[in-house]
Amino acid sequence: MTDDNFQNSWFNDYKREDLGEHFGEIKTYAYLIFDQLDANGNGFIEREELLNALNSPTISEREKSFITFLLNNHEQIVEAAEDSSQDGISRNDIGAYFDLIASLL
């Protein structure tokens, strides 16, 4: 059973001025675990792959909060780099999306 607060646990613990750093943590996590999340190896992380990871008993609550962020923002992340017609997150999408977030903070 998971704690209902895991979805926002990465966010609740930080002050507004620290958000840029913590969005950076999500970006780093997404890069580091990209190949593991991309279970079918097609170079894109689809919603189904994120949902499967979210339900994995080996994923920590903090990691689940990062995965939930990716799920909740999936469409915007996919559209960030506009490098493919795939309905999945590419490495380029991750970089473009988090660069945009950083420019807004």
C-alpha positions in Angstrom: 0.0 0.0 0.0 1.3 3.4 -0.9 1.1 6.7 0.9 -1.4 9.0 -0.9 1.0 11.9 -0.5 3.7 10.4 -2.7 2.4 12.2 -5.8 3.5 15.5 -4.4 6.2 14.5 -2.0 9.0 15.9 -4.2 7.1 19.3 -4.2 5.8 19.6 -0.6 9.2 19.5 1.0 10.7 22.5 -0.8 10.5 26.3 -0.8 9.5 28.1 -3.9 13.1 29.4 -4.4 14.4 25.8 -4.5 11.9 24.6 -7.2 14.4 25.0 -10.1 16.8 22.6 -8.3 14.2 20.1 -7.7 12.8 20.2 -11.2 16.5 19.5 -12.1 16.3 16.4 -9.9 13.3 15.1 -11.9 15.1 15.8 -15.1 18.2 13.9 -13.9 16.1 11.0 -12.7 14.3 10.8 -16.1 17.7 10.7 -17.9 19.2 8.2 -15.6 16.3 5.8 -15.6 15.2 6.4 -19.2 16.3 3.0 -20.5 14.6 1.2 -17.6 11.4 3.1 -18.1 11.5 2.5 -21.9 10.7 -1.2 -21.4 10.1 -1.9 -25.1 13.4 -0.3 -26.1 11.9 2.0 -28.8 13.5 5.1 -27.6 10.3 6.6 -26.1 8.6 6.4 -22.8 4.9 5.8 -23.3 2.2 6.3 -20.7 1.8 2.5 -20.3 5.5 2.2 -19.4 5.2 4.9 -16.8 2.1 3.3 -15.3 3.9 0.0 -15.1 6.8 1.6 -13.3 4.5 3.4 -11.0 3.0 0.1 -10.0 6.3 -1.6 -9.4 7.0 -2.6 -5.8 10.7 -1.9 -6.3 10.2 1.8 -7.0 10.6 4.1 -4.0 8.0 6.7 -3.0 10.2 9.5 -4.1 10.8 7.9 -7.5 7.0 7.3 -7.8 6.5 11.1 -7.3 8.9 11.7 -10.2 7.1 9.2 -12.4 3.8 10.8 -11.5 5.1 14.1 -12.5 6.2 12.6 -15.9 2.7 11.1 -16.2 0.8 14.2 -15.3 2.9 16.3 -17.8 3.3 13.6 -20.4 1.6 15.4 -23.3 3.5 18.7 -22.6 6.8 16.9 -22.4 6.2 14.9 -25.6 5.5 18.2 -27.4 8.5 20.0 -26.0 11.0 19.1 -28.6 8.6 18.3 -31.5 11.2 15.8 -32.7 8.8 12.9 -33.5 5.3 11.9 -34.1 5.6 9.2 -31.4 3.3 9.3 -28.4 6.1 8.9 -26.0 8.8 11.0 -24.2 12.2 11.0 -25.9 15.5 12.1 -24.4 15.2 15.3 -26.5 11.8 16.0 -25.1 13.1 15.7 -21.5 15.8 18.2 -22.2 13.6 20.7 -24.0 10.8 20.5 -21.5 13.0 21.0 -18.4 15.0 23.8 -20.2 11.6 25.6 -20.7 10.7 25.1 -17.0 14.0 26.4 -15.9 13.5 29.5 -18.1 10.2 30.2 -16.4 11.4 29.9 -12.8 
